[in-house]
Amino acid sequence: MTITIIPLTDHESYNVNGHTVFKDSTEQWISRTDMSDMELRAFRRYKTAVIDNPRFKTHTKATYKV
Protein backbone atom coordinates (compact mmCIF):
# COMPACT_ATOMS: atom_id res chain seq x y z
CA MET A 1 0.00 0.00 0.00
CA THR A 2 1.31 3.45 -0.91
CA ILE A 3 0.43 6.47 1.22
CA THR A 4 0.97 9.95 -0.19
CA ILE A 5 1.09 13.05 2.01
CA ILE A 6 0.81 16.43 0.30
CA PRO A 7 1.07 19.70 2.24
CA LEU A 8 -1.83 22.07 1.56
CA THR A 9 -0.78 24.77 4.05
CA ASP A 10 2.46 24.22 6.00
CA HIS A 11 1.86 23.53 9.71
CA GLU A 12 -1.93 23.75 9.20
CA SER A 13 -3.37 21.23 6.72
CA TYR A 14 -2.23 18.19 4.76
CA ASN A 15 -3.77 15.71 2.32
CA VAL A 16 -3.22 12.06 3.26
CA ASN A 17 -4.47 9.78 0.45
CA GLY A 18 -7.45 12.07 -0.16
CA HIS A 19 -8.19 12.71 3.54
CA THR A 20 -7.67 16.29 4.71
CA VAL A 21 -5.90 16.47 8.07
CA PHE A 22 -5.80 19.86 9.78
CA LYS A 23 -4.98 21.44 13.11
CA ASP A 24 -8.00 22.58 15.13
CA SER A 25 -8.18 25.47 17.60
CA THR A 26 -6.77 23.28 20.40
CA GLU A 27 -3.67 22.40 18.31
CA GLN A 28 -4.85 18.79 17.75
CA TRP A 29 -4.54 17.14 14.32
CA ILE A 30 -7.94 15.92 13.11
CA SER A 31 -9.58 14.55 9.97
CA ARG A 32 -13.29 14.70 9.23
CA THR A 33 -13.10 11.31 7.50
CA ASP A 34 -11.90 8.00 8.93
CA MET A 35 -8.33 7.14 8.03
CA SER A 36 -6.85 3.64 8.08
CA ASP A 37 -4.32 2.63 10.71
CA MET A 38 -1.55 2.70 8.07
CA GLU A 39 -2.50 6.25 7.02
CA LEU A 40 -2.47 7.41 10.65
CA ARG A 41 0.96 5.83 11.22
CA ALA A 42 2.38 7.42 8.06
CA PHE A 43 1.06 10.85 9.09
CA ARG A 44 2.59 10.48 12.57
CA ARG A 45 5.96 9.63 10.97
CA TYR A 46 5.65 12.63 8.63
CA LYS A 47 4.72 14.87 11.57
CA THR A 48 7.78 13.77 13.54
CA ALA A 49 10.21 13.91 10.61
CA VAL A 50 8.97 17.02 8.77
CA ILE A 51 6.31 19.09 10.55
CA ASP A 52 8.00 19.13 13.97
CA ASN A 53 11.48 19.60 12.46
CA PRO A 54 12.51 23.30 12.57
CA ARG A 55 15.09 22.76 9.78
CA PHE A 56 12.31 22.28 7.21
CA LYS A 57 11.09 25.68 6.02
CA THR A 58 8.85 24.42 3.21
CA HIS A 59 7.21 21.02 3.50
CA THR A 60 7.32 18.62 0.57
CA LYS A 61 5.26 15.75 -0.75
CA ALA A 62 6.10 12.41 0.87
CA THR A 63 5.29 8.86 -0.20
CA TYR A 64 5.34 5.94 2.23
CA LYS A 65 5.23 2.32 1.09
CA VAL A 66 3.73 0.10 3.76
C-alpha positions in Angstrom: 0.0 0.0 0.0 1.3 3.5 -0.9 0.4 6.5 1.2 1.0 10.0 -0.2 1.1 13.1 2.0 0.8 16.4 0.3 1.1 19.7 2.2 -1.8 22.1 1.6 -0.8 24.8 4.1 2.5 24.2 6.0 1.9 23.5 9.7 -1.9 23.8 9.2 -3.4 21.2 6.7 -2.2 18.2 4.8 -3.8 15.7 2.3 -3.2 12.1 3.3 -4.5 9.8 0.4 -7.4 12.1 -0.2 -8.2 12.7 3.5 -7.7 16.3 4.7 -5.9 16.5 8.1 -5.8 19.9 9.8 -5.0 21.4 13.1 -8.0 22.6 15.1 -8.2 25.5 17.6 -6.8 23.3 20.4 -3.7 22.4 18.3 -4.8 18.8 17.8 -4.5 17.1 14.3 -7.9 15.9 13.1 -9.6 14.5 10.0 -13.3 14.7 9.2 -13.1 11.3 7.5 -11.9 8.0 8.9 -8.3 7.1 8.0 -6.9 3.6 8.1 -4.3 2.6 10.7 -1.5 2.7 8.1 -2.5 6.3 7.0 -2.5 7.4 10.7 1.0 5.8 11.2 2.4 7.4 8.1 1.1 10.9 9.1 2.6 10.5 12.6 6.0 9.6 11.0 5.7 12.6 8.6 4.7 14.9 11.6 7.8 13.8 13.5 10.2 13.9 10.6 9.0 17.0 8.8 6.3 19.1 10.6 8.0 19.1 14.0 11.5 19.6 12.5 12.5 23.3 12.6 15.1 22.8 9.8 12.3 22.3 7.2 11.1 25.7 6.0 8.9 24.4 3.2 7.2 21.0 3.5 7.3 18.6 0.6 5.3 15.8 -0.7 6.1 12.4 0.9 5.3 8.9 -0.2 5.3 5.9 2.2 5.2 2.3 1.1 3.7 0.1 3.8 
